[in-house]
Amino acid sequence: MYGNMAFVWQERTYNINDEEAFNDARCQNALHACESLKSFLTPHLRAQPDVLELLIRAWNPTNGKFVIQGKDIEFDATDIYFLIGLSRHGKRPILGGEQTSSESLDMLIAWVCPRAHKSNSSGKLAILIVEELVLHSVLFMVMRVVDSQAQHKATKTHLRLALDFLNQTMYNWAKTVTIDMKRQLTKCHHGEEKYFGYESILILLMLE
């Protein structure tokens, strides 16, 4: 099933901008308003690929539970909510290409972060050059909960969701993360994917 497949610990680490955001009242207020401050403050863990592989092997895609020492261990959106505080109010956000809006990514960039620009290679917004600290922090928060594999580059959908955050639009992020975690676990278990983007949350679940 696995062969020589090596699973990749996908989460980014905190940087100097995160440290600044931790101490900025505007950032804390913006994240708190959408029930995402606790998640933002959740510490990232050092890469532990052996532990990650063990948990992926223990995942049972048939019933959506882990089997560890003969016991079934399950989790749902309520566990995610109480563990890292992600909102469970509102509808699930649209993360793919289904979201429709009249603005292009260029238009949004010109509106909210005019000194930033798209990457020529990817056609996405390079988050690291977004100077406004609150938007910068909220964008990284969005990238974490949607588990983008390129967590430093945002699409129009990501930027639109970040603006929704700032406008205090409530989404059911806890359910979204739960569903995507289980999807990734199943794909990794079947050897169809090697990237897993919720390692810190997964380890915290196991510790609980």
N, CA, C and O of each residue as an XYZ file, in Angstrom:
832
protein
N       0.822     -1.201      0.000
C       0.000      0.000      0.000
C       0.859      1.256      0.000
O       0.608      2.191     -0.761
N       1.885      1.272      0.867
C       2.687      2.473      1.021
C       3.980      2.443      0.207
O       4.440      3.476     -0.280
N       4.562      1.246      0.063
C       5.845      1.156     -0.605
C       6.881      1.981      0.134
O       6.980      1.925      1.359
N       7.650      2.747     -0.624
C       8.667      3.602     -0.022
C       8.193      5.048      0.071
O       9.007      5.969      0.126
N       6.901      5.242      0.087
C       6.342      6.586      0.095
C       6.666      7.295      1.403
O       6.429      6.750      2.481
N       7.207      8.506      1.315
C       7.512      9.308      2.494
C       6.473     10.412      2.608
O       6.281     11.191      1.674
N       5.804     10.478      3.754
C       4.793     11.507      3.945
C       5.470     12.816      4.345
O       6.444     12.826      5.098
N       4.942     13.898      3.834
C       5.567     15.204      4.014
C       4.785     16.022      5.032
O       3.574     16.205      4.912
N       5.500     16.504      6.029
C       4.930     17.390      7.043
C       4.793     18.756      6.385
O       5.793     19.427      6.130
N       3.552     19.172      6.109
C       3.308     20.263      5.172
C       3.196     21.641      5.807
O       3.348     22.646      5.113
N       2.936     21.713      7.110
C       2.643     23.016      7.699
C       3.854     23.938      7.702
O       4.995     23.502      7.858
N       3.574     25.213      7.528
C       4.631     26.209      7.622
C       4.947     26.463      9.086
O       4.180     26.069      9.965
N       6.081     27.124      9.358
C       6.430     27.508     10.717
C       6.138     28.989     10.902
O       5.968     29.727      9.932
N       6.082     29.408     12.147
C       5.868     30.817     12.426
C       7.085     31.629     11.995
O       8.210     31.129     11.997
N       6.849     32.880     11.629
C       7.953     33.750     11.254
C       7.843     35.056     12.013
O       7.000     35.194     12.899
N       8.688     36.011     11.673
C       8.733     37.274     12.411
C       7.416     38.034     12.317
O       7.048     38.754     13.245
N       6.700     37.879     11.198
C       5.409     38.552     11.056
C       4.378     37.988     12.022
O       3.535     38.724     12.533
N       4.443     36.682     12.275
C       3.544     36.078     13.245
C       3.817     36.619     14.643
O       2.886     36.928     15.387
N       5.088     36.733     14.997
C       5.450     37.266     16.308
C       4.908     38.682     16.466
O       4.417     39.049     17.534
N       4.996     39.474     15.405
C       4.461     40.833     15.453
C       2.949     40.806     15.614
O       2.384     41.610     16.356
N       2.294     39.879     14.917
C       0.836     39.778     15.000
C       0.386     39.371     16.397
O      -0.651     39.833     16.872
N       1.165     38.502     17.065
C       0.810     38.066     18.414
C       0.679     39.255     19.363
O      -0.107     39.228     20.310
N       1.464     40.299     19.089
C       1.518     41.452     19.988
C       0.757     42.658     19.453
O       0.874     43.754     20.001
N      -0.018     42.472     18.395
C      -0.740     43.571     17.772
C      -2.223     43.450     18.098
O      -2.863     42.461     17.743
N      -2.766     44.454     18.771
C      -4.168     44.402     19.199
C      -5.122     44.330     18.013
O      -6.154     43.664     18.097
N      -4.799     45.002     16.911
C      -5.681     44.976     15.736
C      -5.780     43.568     15.172
O      -6.868     43.112     14.820
N      -4.645     42.874     15.085
C      -4.649     41.494     14.583
C      -5.445     40.584     15.512
O      -6.255     39.776     15.057
N      -5.214     40.720     16.802
C      -5.915     39.870     17.755
C      -7.415     40.118     17.711
O      -8.205     39.177     17.793
N      -7.816     41.393     17.581
C      -9.243     41.711     17.518
C      -9.879     41.149     16.250
O     -10.991     40.624     16.296
N      -9.177     41.255     15.110
C      -9.712     40.755     13.843
C      -9.882     39.246     13.881
O     -10.897     38.724     13.420
N      -8.894     38.540     14.427
C      -8.968     37.080     14.502
C      -9.993     36.636     15.543
O     -10.694     35.644     15.345
N     -10.078     37.369     16.647
C     -11.047     37.021     17.694
C     -12.479     37.194     17.195
O     -13.363     36.414     17.550
N     -12.706     38.215     16.374
C     -14.059     38.502     15.896
C     -14.638     37.347     15.097
O     -15.852     37.142     15.092
N     -13.787     36.595     14.425
C     -14.253     35.450     13.634
C     -13.887     34.120     14.280
O     -13.829     33.092     13.605
N     -13.643     34.141     15.585
C     -13.391     32.920     16.351
C     -12.216     32.116     15.778
O     -12.282     30.890     15.684
N     -11.156     32.810     15.401
C      -9.990     32.100     14.863
C      -8.703     32.445     15.603
O      -7.626     31.990     15.218
N      -8.806     33.251     16.672
C      -7.601     33.650     17.400
C      -6.936     32.453     18.059
O      -5.714     32.315     18.003
N      -7.729     31.582     18.685
C      -7.153     30.413     19.353
C      -6.412     29.537     18.352
O      -5.340     29.015     18.656
N      -6.978     29.374     17.161
C      -6.320     28.565     16.141
C      -5.014     29.201     15.707
O      -4.010     28.513     15.519
N      -5.030     30.538     15.546
C      -3.812     31.239     15.133
C      -2.716     31.084     16.183
O      -1.535     30.992     15.846
N      -3.108     31.057     17.449
C      -2.131     30.949     18.534
C      -1.713     29.514     18.818
O      -0.779     29.282     19.585
N      -2.403     28.535     18.200
C      -2.028     27.133     18.397
C      -0.602     26.911     17.918
O      -0.296     27.195     16.759
N       0.268     26.418     18.767
C       1.678     26.295     18.361
C       1.879     25.279     17.249
O       1.267     24.210     17.243
N       2.748     25.631     16.310
C       3.159     24.659     15.297
C       4.164     23.706     15.937
O       4.961     24.111     16.784
N       4.124     22.466     15.536
C       5.006     21.461     16.101
C       6.162     21.177     15.161
O       6.051     21.337     13.946
N       7.260     20.757     15.738
C       8.379     20.336     14.892
C       7.974     19.103     14.102
O       7.201     18.271     14.578
N       8.496     18.998     12.910
C       8.143     17.882     12.031
C       8.460     16.547     12.694
O       9.573     16.319     13.167
N       7.460     15.674     12.719
C       7.622     14.322     13.261
C       7.052     13.339     12.236
O       5.978     12.775     12.447
N       7.767     13.133     11.126
C       7.222     12.298     10.046
C       6.928     10.865     10.473
O       6.009     10.244      9.940
N       7.687     10.330     11.422
C       7.422      8.953     11.872
C       6.069      8.866     12.585
O       5.320      7.906     12.400
N       5.765      9.885     13.405
C       4.482      9.907     14.102
C       3.352     10.083     13.091
O       2.308      9.437     13.189
N       3.578     10.969     12.116
C       2.573     11.193     11.086
C       2.290      9.912     10.313
O       1.131      9.587     10.056
N       3.337      9.181      9.942
C       3.146      7.931      9.203
C       2.397      6.901     10.052
O       1.539      6.178      9.546
N       2.727      6.840     11.346
C       2.053      5.905     12.248
C       0.552      6.183     12.279
O      -0.255      5.255     12.223
N       0.178      7.459     12.368
C      -1.239      7.809     12.446
C      -1.950      7.573     11.124
O      -3.115      7.176     11.106
N      -1.260      7.815     10.021
C      -1.865      7.552      8.710
C      -2.105      6.054      8.530
O      -3.133      5.648      7.990
N      -1.163      5.243      8.980
C      -1.342      3.792      8.907
C      -2.495      3.330      9.809
O      -3.174      2.349      9.508
N      -2.705      4.048     10.915
C      -3.754      3.664     11.868
C      -5.136      4.129     11.425
O      -6.135      3.743     12.032
N      -5.212      4.946     10.383
C      -6.494      5.470      9.930
C      -7.278      4.399      9.185
O      -6.736      3.720      8.313
N      -8.549      4.247      9.528
C      -9.433      3.300      8.854
C     -10.416      4.097      7.995
O     -11.379      4.653      8.522
N     -10.188      4.161      6.676
C     -11.063      4.954      5.812
C     -12.499      4.456      5.771
O     -13.412      5.216      5.447
N     -12.705      3.185      6.096
C     -14.052      2.606      6.008
C     -15.013      3.229      7.013
O     -16.149      3.564      6.678
N     -14.541      3.379      8.249
C     -15.427      3.947      9.275
C     -15.005      5.336      9.738
O     -15.637      5.917     10.619
N     -13.933      5.870      9.144
C     -13.496      7.217      9.493
C     -12.979      7.343     10.912
O     -13.219      8.347     11.581
N     -12.259      6.308     11.375
C     -11.717      6.308     12.735
C     -10.270      5.817     12.705
O      -9.843      5.156     11.759
N      -9.531      6.150     13.752
C      -8.210      5.567     13.951
C      -8.366      4.274     14.745
O      -9.231      4.169     15.615
N      -7.524      3.296     14.439
C      -7.488      2.064     15.221
C      -6.115      1.996     15.881
O      -5.116      1.715     15.219
N      -6.069      2.253     17.179
C      -4.815      2.309     17.921
C      -4.920      1.371     19.116
O      -5.787      1.530     19.976
N      -4.023      0.391     19.153
C      -4.019     -0.633     20.208
C      -5.386     -1.286     20.358
O      -5.863     -1.542     21.463
N      -6.005     -1.550     19.193
C      -7.269     -2.255     19.181
C      -8.483     -1.419     19.520
O      -9.594     -1.944     19.584
N      -8.296     -0.129     19.739
C      -9.413      0.745     20.096
C      -9.701      1.725     18.963
O      -8.787      2.241     18.319
N     -10.983      1.969     18.737
C     -11.396      2.961     17.750
C     -11.346      4.361     18.363
O     -11.876      4.587     19.452
N     -10.716      5.285     17.667
C     -10.657      6.684     18.103
C     -11.194      7.529     16.969
O     -10.682      7.473     15.851
N     -12.223      8.313     17.248
C     -12.824      9.129     16.209
C     -12.796     10.600     16.600
O     -12.555     10.940     17.758
N     -13.044     11.462     15.631
C     -13.146     12.892     15.909
C     -14.153     13.498     14.950
O     -14.402     12.965     13.868
N     -14.733     14.628     15.362
C     -15.680     15.331     14.514
C     -15.479     16.836     14.671
O     -14.526     17.277     15.313
N     -16.377     17.614     14.086
C     -16.222     19.075     14.088
C     -16.264     19.646     15.501
O     -15.640     20.673     15.770
N     -16.992     18.996     16.405
C     -17.046     19.481     17.785
C     -15.682     19.390     18.447
O     -15.295     20.283     19.201
N     -14.948     18.311     18.170
C     -13.592     18.167     18.713
C     -12.687     19.268     18.186
O     -11.909     19.853     18.940
N     -12.789     19.553     16.884
C     -11.960     20.606     16.287
C     -12.306     21.947     16.906
O     -11.417     22.754     17.180
N     -13.589     22.193     17.129
C     -14.027     23.455     17.724
C     -13.430     23.633     19.121
O     -12.859     24.682     19.420
N     -13.555     22.624     19.969
C     -13.067     22.766     21.337
C     -11.543     22.733     21.407
O     -10.957     23.309     22.324
N     -10.901     22.076     20.462
C      -9.444     21.959     20.481
C      -8.767     23.253     20.063
O      -7.867     23.729     20.755
N      -9.190     23.838     18.932
C      -8.493     25.030     18.441
C      -9.420     26.216     18.215
O      -8.983     27.259     17.729
N     -10.701     26.068     18.564
C     -11.578     27.222     18.591
C     -12.083     27.737     17.266
O     -12.631     28.838     17.218
N     -11.922     26.988     16.182
C     -12.426     27.461     14.898
C     -13.945     27.570     14.925
O     -14.626     26.756     15.548
N     -14.463     28.577     14.250
C     -15.907     28.827     14.240
C     -16.680     27.627     13.697
O     -16.237     26.955     12.765
N     -17.832     27.375     14.293
C     -18.742     26.353     13.760
C     -20.100     26.981     13.438
O     -21.116     26.289     13.395
N     -20.107     28.293     13.214
C     -21.326     29.010     12.852
C     -21.331     29.290     11.352
O     -20.276     29.378     10.724
N     -22.511     29.428     10.794
C     -22.627     29.804      9.389
C     -22.480     28.618      8.449
O     -22.435     27.465      8.878
N     -22.406     28.921      7.169
C     -22.278     27.885      6.156
C     -20.814     27.535      5.943
O     -19.919     28.265      6.370
N     -20.582     26.408      5.277
C     -19.212     26.039      4.924
C     -18.715     26.942      3.799
O     -19.457     27.204      2.852
N     -17.490     27.416      3.884
C     -16.956     28.284      2.825
C     -16.674     27.504      1.551
O     -16.338     26.321      1.600
N     -16.810     28.165      0.421
C     -16.462     27.558     -0.860
C     -14.970     27.766     -1.086
O     -14.500     28.900     -1.169
N     -14.233     26.670     -1.185
C     -12.776     26.759     -1.279
C     -12.264     26.578     -2.694
O     -11.119     26.926     -2.985
N     -13.086     26.042     -3.573
C     -12.628     25.770     -4.931
C     -13.090     26.812     -5.920
O     -13.353     27.959     -5.560
N     -13.186     26.403     -7.173
C     -13.490     27.327     -8.249
C     -14.953     27.677     -8.393
O     -15.333     28.394     -9.318
N     -15.798     27.168     -7.468
C     -17.227     27.432     -7.591
C     -17.604     28.848     -7.184
O     -18.653     29.358     -7.579
N     -16.736     29.485     -6.387
C     -17.086     30.811     -5.899
C     -17.095     31.812     -7.051
O     -16.131     31.909     -7.811
N     -18.176     32.542     -7.169
C     -18.287     33.517     -8.248
C     -18.237     34.917     -7.681
O     -18.873     35.200     -6.665
N     -17.499     35.785     -8.317
C     -17.452     37.194     -7.951
C     -16.995     37.964     -9.163
O     -16.313     37.433    -10.040
N     -17.379     39.218     -9.198
C     -17.076     40.029    -10.381
C     -15.640     40.524    -10.401
O     -15.129     40.900    -11.456
N     -14.975     40.527     -9.236
C     -13.624     41.073     -9.193
C     -12.592     40.029     -9.636
O     -12.739     38.839     -9.357
N     -11.574     40.483    -10.312
C     -10.420     39.629    -10.601
C      -9.449     39.742     -9.433
O      -9.592     40.620     -8.582
N      -8.467     38.858     -9.395
C      -7.454     38.947     -8.347
C      -6.712     40.276     -8.448
O      -6.400     40.893     -7.429
N      -6.429     40.719     -9.667
C      -5.751     42.012     -9.846
C      -6.566     43.147     -9.251
O      -6.013     44.049     -8.622
N      -7.873     43.106     -9.447
C      -8.745     44.158     -8.915
C      -8.734     44.155     -7.387
O      -8.680     45.214     -6.761
N      -8.785     42.964     -6.791
C      -8.766     42.876     -5.335
C      -7.442     43.370     -4.770
O      -7.414     44.083     -3.767
N      -6.341     42.987     -5.421
C      -5.022     43.434     -4.961
C      -4.933     44.957     -5.027
O      -4.473     45.594     -4.080
N      -5.369     45.536     -6.135
C      -5.318     46.992     -6.296
C      -6.167     47.702     -5.245
O      -5.874     48.831     -4.850
N      -7.210     47.031     -4.803
C      -8.123     47.625     -3.840
C      -7.591     47.557     -2.414
O      -7.616     48.556     -1.696
N      -7.106     46.376     -1.995
C      -6.788     46.184     -0.574
C      -5.299     46.160     -0.250
O      -4.920     46.393      0.897
N      -4.455     45.885     -1.226
C      -3.007     45.852     -0.956
C      -2.263     46.277     -2.231
O      -1.568     45.462     -2.839
N      -2.403     47.540     -2.638
C      -1.901     47.999     -3.940
C      -0.396     47.864     -4.140
O       0.075     47.872     -5.278
N       0.365     47.741     -3.060
C       1.818     47.629     -3.218
C       2.255     46.174     -3.366
O       3.433     45.895     -3.592
N       1.309     45.255     -3.240
C       1.613     43.835     -3.467
C       1.402     43.518     -4.940
O       0.975     44.381     -5.707
N       1.699     42.292     -5.338
C       1.553     41.913     -6.746
C       1.441     40.404     -6.872
O       1.748     39.662     -5.939
N       1.003     39.970     -8.024
C       0.919     38.538     -8.312
C       2.300     38.011     -8.695
O       3.134     38.735     -9.239
N       2.512     36.746     -8.400
C       3.704     36.065     -8.875
C       3.542     35.752    -10.353
O       2.512     35.223    -10.771
N       4.558     36.079    -11.144
C       4.483     35.809    -12.586
C       4.379     34.320    -12.881
O       3.752     33.921    -13.862
N       4.991     33.498    -12.034
C       5.013     32.058    -12.302
C       3.710     31.371    -11.927
O       3.278     30.444    -12.613
N       3.074     31.819    -10.833
C       1.886     31.127    -10.344
C       0.588     31.893    -10.581
O      -0.495     31.309    -10.541
N       0.691     33.186    -10.825
C      -0.519     33.988    -10.970
C      -1.268     34.161     -9.660
O      -2.466     34.443     -9.665
N      -0.567     33.992     -8.522
C      -1.182     34.135     -7.206
C      -0.536     35.288     -6.442
O       0.540     35.762     -6.804
N      -1.195     35.723     -5.400
C      -0.683     36.802     -4.571
C       0.392     36.275     -3.631
O       0.159     35.314     -2.897
N       1.557     36.891     -3.648
C       2.633     36.525     -2.725
C       2.352     37.176     -1.375
O       2.504     38.388     -1.226
N       1.943     36.374     -0.388
C       1.485     36.919      0.889
C       2.609     37.635      1.631
O       2.353     38.614      2.332
N       3.821     37.177      1.495
C       4.918     37.753      2.255
C       5.144     39.229      1.951
O       5.733     39.941      2.763
N       4.680     39.702      0.783
C       4.888     41.114      0.458
C       3.639     41.956      0.713
O       3.592     43.126      0.333
N       2.628     41.368      1.353
C       1.475     42.155      1.796
C       1.892     42.898      3.060
O       2.127     42.281      4.099
N       1.983     44.206      2.970
C       2.552     44.996      4.063
C       1.595     45.212      5.228
O       2.033     45.309      6.374
N       0.293     45.289      4.953
C      -0.679     45.555      6.018
C      -0.740     44.332      6.930
O      -1.158     43.255      6.505
N      -0.322     44.504      8.182
C      -0.114     43.371      9.078
C      -1.387     42.576      9.327
O      -1.344     41.346      9.357
N      -2.524     43.251      9.506
C      -3.763     42.528      9.784
C      -4.142     41.637      8.605
O      -4.441     40.458      8.791
N      -4.131     42.190      7.394
C      -4.455     41.389      6.208
C      -3.443     40.270      6.020
O      -3.815     39.142      5.698
N      -2.169     40.573      6.219
C      -1.103     39.576      6.114
C      -1.392     38.398      7.048
O      -1.314     37.240      6.635
N      -1.726     38.696      8.306
C      -1.960     37.652      9.306
C      -3.219     36.854      8.994
O      -3.225     35.628      9.106
N      -4.284     37.548      8.604
C      -5.536     36.865      8.297
C      -5.380     35.978      7.065
O      -5.943     34.884      7.018
N      -4.625     36.433      6.072
C      -4.373     35.608      4.883
C      -3.665     34.311      5.264
O      -4.042     33.238      4.793
N      -2.646     34.403      6.113
C      -1.964     33.184      6.534
C      -2.893     32.291      7.348
O      -2.788     31.066      7.288
N      -3.805     32.900      8.112
C      -4.776     32.105      8.858
C      -5.668     31.328      7.891
O      -5.928     30.141      8.089
N      -6.129     32.007      6.850
C      -6.956     31.341      5.837
C      -6.179     30.212      5.180
O      -6.716     29.118      5.006
N      -4.929     30.452      4.812
C      -4.134     29.430      4.135
C      -3.952     28.200      5.017
O      -3.892     27.072      4.526
N      -3.864     28.430      6.317
C      -3.692     27.297      7.213
C      -4.955     26.455      7.281
O      -4.889     25.228      7.213
N      -6.119     27.113      7.418
C      -7.336     26.324      7.605
C      -7.826     25.704      6.300
O      -8.548     24.707      6.336
N      -7.451     26.270      5.139
C      -7.850     25.628      3.880
C      -6.795     24.640      3.415
O      -7.001     23.926      2.433
N      -5.652     24.594      4.121
C      -4.578     23.656      3.815
C      -4.117     23.747      2.376
O      -4.149     22.756      1.646
N      -3.695     24.913      1.970
C      -3.076     25.044      0.662
C      -1.668     24.483      0.711
O      -0.950     24.691      1.689
N      -1.262     23.767     -0.345
C       0.096     23.234     -0.376
C       1.123     24.323     -0.632
O       2.294     24.156     -0.292
N       0.704     25.444     -1.229
C       1.587     26.601     -1.402
C       1.102     27.673     -0.441
O       0.366     28.577     -0.836
N       1.514     27.578      0.826
C       0.898     28.385      1.863
C       1.369     29.834      1.884
O       0.918     30.615      2.722
N       2.258     30.202      0.987
C       2.700     31.599      0.914
C       2.135     32.305     -0.313
O       2.503     33.444     -0.601
N       1.239     31.629     -1.040
C       0.663     32.223     -2.246
C      -0.853     32.054     -2.212
O      -1.361     30.945     -2.044
N      -1.565     33.164     -2.374
C      -3.016     33.153     -2.241
C      -3.705     33.344     -3.582
O      -3.262     34.141     -4.409
N      -4.784     32.611     -3.793
C      -5.621     32.790     -4.970
C      -6.659     33.876     -4.691
O      -6.710     34.428     -3.592
N      -7.474     34.173     -5.681
C      -8.559     35.130     -5.488
C      -9.514     34.635     -4.406
O      -9.982     35.421     -3.583
N      -9.805     33.330     -4.407
C     -10.702     32.773     -3.395
C     -10.140     32.971     -1.996
O     -10.875     33.341     -1.080
N      -8.841     32.729     -1.820
C      -8.212     32.906     -0.509
C      -8.302     34.363     -0.065
O      -8.639     34.646      1.085
N      -8.001     35.286     -0.977
C      -8.057     36.705     -0.628
C      -9.482     37.127     -0.303
O      -9.711     37.899      0.629
N     -10.443     36.618     -1.077
C     -11.841     36.943     -0.814
C     -12.267     36.431      0.561
O     -12.984     37.126      1.281
N     -11.835     35.228      0.933
C     -12.155     34.678      2.243
C     -11.502     35.493      3.356
O     -12.101     35.694      4.413
N     -10.277     35.962      3.122
C      -9.605     36.807      4.114
C     -10.384     38.103      4.326
O     -10.523     38.567      5.457
N     -10.887     38.680      3.253
C     -11.692     39.899      3.368
C     -13.005     39.606      4.091
O     -13.501     40.442      4.847
N     -13.567     38.417      3.858
C     -14.762     38.015      4.604
C     -14.453     37.935      6.100
O     -15.259     38.356      6.930
N     -13.270     37.388      6.440
C     -12.835     37.351      7.831
C     -12.854     38.756      8.418
O     -13.397     38.984      9.499
N     -12.253     39.693      7.691
C     -12.138     41.060      8.192
C     -13.500     41.738      8.298
O     -13.686     42.654      9.099
N     -14.450     41.279      7.485
C     -15.813     41.807      7.571
C     -16.667     41.026      8.564
O     -17.880     41.218      8.648
N     -16.005     40.130      9.324
C     -16.646     39.338     10.372
C     -17.753     38.418      9.835
O     -18.748     38.160     10.512
N     -17.554     37.935      8.606
C     -18.450     36.920      8.063
C     -18.132     35.590      8.725
O     -16.976     35.168      8.738
N     -19.134     34.928      9.271
C     -18.904     33.685      9.989
C     -19.088     32.489      9.054
O     -20.077     32.396      8.327
N     -18.128     31.590      9.088
C     -18.203     30.343      8.341
C     -18.023     29.168      9.303
O     -17.473     29.323     10.394
N     -18.491     28.004      8.886
C     -18.312     26.802      9.685
C     -16.957     26.175      9.354
O     -16.872     25.155      8.671
N     -15.905     26.815      9.858
C     -14.545     26.350      9.573
C     -14.255     25.018     10.262
O     -13.502     24.199      9.734
N     -14.848     24.795     11.441
C     -14.585     23.543     12.158
C     -15.010     22.337     11.325
O     -14.286     21.344     11.248
N     -16.172     22.423     10.708
C     -16.646     21.316      9.869
C     -15.803     21.190      8.613
O     -15.497     20.080      8.177
N     -15.426     22.323      8.026
C     -14.603     22.309      6.818
C     -13.270     21.624      7.066
O     -12.839     20.781      6.279
N     -12.614     21.992      8.173
C     -11.320     21.385      8.505
C     -11.488     19.900      8.787
O     -10.662     19.096      8.355
N     -12.541     19.520      9.503
C     -12.768     18.104      9.818
C     -12.914     17.270      8.554
O     -12.293     16.216      8.422
N     -13.729     17.742      7.635
C     -13.949     17.006      6.384
C     -12.662     16.900      5.583
O     -12.354     15.844      5.031
N     -11.906     18.000      5.518
C     -10.681     17.974      4.711
C      -9.602     17.130      5.368
O      -8.839     16.461      4.672
N      -9.522     17.147      6.696
C      -8.570     16.277      7.385
C      -8.844     14.813      7.074
O      -7.920     14.053      6.784
N     -10.117     14.414      7.132
C     -10.462     13.017      6.869
C     -10.199     12.653      5.413
O      -9.779     11.537      5.107
N     -10.452     13.607      4.518
C     -10.172     13.357      3.091
C      -8.687     13.122      2.881
O      -8.295     12.190      2.178
N      -7.848     13.977      3.497
C      -6.406     13.823      3.336
C      -5.901     12.537      3.967
O      -5.068     11.841      3.385
N      -6.400     12.217      5.157
C      -5.987     10.979      5.809
C      -6.278      9.769      4.925
O      -5.451      8.865      4.807
N      -7.458      9.760      4.303
C      -7.844      8.644      3.442
C      -6.953      8.566      2.216
O      -6.513      7.479      1.841
N      -6.678      9.707      1.584
C      -5.826      9.718      0.399
C      -4.408      9.266      0.750
O      -3.800      8.487      0.016
N      -3.890      9.756      1.868
C      -2.551      9.337      2.283
C      -2.526      7.852      2.630
O      -1.574      7.149      2.291
N      -3.561      7.377      3.300
C      -3.639      5.962      3.679
C      -3.617      5.064      2.445
O      -3.009      3.994      2.462
N      -4.278      5.499      1.381
C      -4.318      4.713      0.150
C      -3.112      4.967     -0.749
O      -3.018      4.390     -1.832
N      -2.199      5.816     -0.318
C      -1.013      6.104     -1.124
C      -1.290      7.007     -2.304
O      -0.497      7.054     -3.244
N      -2.395      7.723     -2.275
C      -2.751      8.599     -3.390
C      -2.211     10.007     -3.211
O      -2.253     10.808     -4.144
N      -1.707     10.318     -2.031
C      -1.204     11.647     -1.726
C      -0.150     11.524     -0.647
O      -0.253     10.653      0.218
N       0.863     12.379     -0.677
C       1.906     12.301      0.347
C       1.941     13.541      1.242
O       2.652     13.560      2.247
N       1.188     14.558      0.888
C       1.173     15.779      1.687
C       0.013     15.749      2.676
O      -1.112     15.394      2.324
N       0.304     16.127      3.918
C      -0.750     16.248      4.918
C      -0.570     17.583      5.622
O       0.513     17.887      6.124
N      -1.633     18.381      5.660
C      -1.483     19.766      6.075
C      -2.022     20.121      7.444
O      -2.047     21.297      7.808
N      -2.459     19.125      8.220
C      -3.047     19.438      9.524
C      -2.333     18.681     10.647
O      -2.974     18.200     11.582
N      -1.024     18.580     10.552
C      -0.277     17.737     11.488
C      -0.425     18.208     12.928
O      -0.650     17.398     13.827
N      -0.299     19.521     13.153
C      -0.366     20.025     14.524
C      -1.717     19.731     15.137
O      -1.791     19.339     16.301
N      -2.803     19.913     14.370
C      -4.138     19.614     14.866
C      -4.273     18.119     15.149
O      -4.844     17.721     16.164
N      -3.743     17.296     14.243
C      -3.852     15.849     14.392
C      -3.126     15.372     15.650
O      -3.655     14.554     16.403
N      -1.921     15.879     15.875
C      -1.168     15.478     17.056
C      -1.888     15.919     18.322
O      -1.958     15.163     19.292
N      -2.427     17.142     18.321
C      -3.178     17.623     19.486
C      -4.394     16.740     19.753
O      -4.724     16.471     20.908
N      -5.062     16.289     18.687
C      -6.202     15.375     18.865
C      -5.761     14.086     19.561
O      -6.437     13.593     20.464
N      -4.628     13.555     19.132
C      -4.154     12.310     19.721
C      -3.758     12.515     21.179
O      -3.971     11.628     22.006
N      -3.184     13.671     21.505
C      -2.800     13.946     22.886
C      -4.033     14.070     23.772
O      -4.013     13.690     24.943
N      -5.114     14.613     23.192
C      -6.356     14.725     23.958
C      -6.923     13.341     24.263
O      -7.969     13.228     24.902
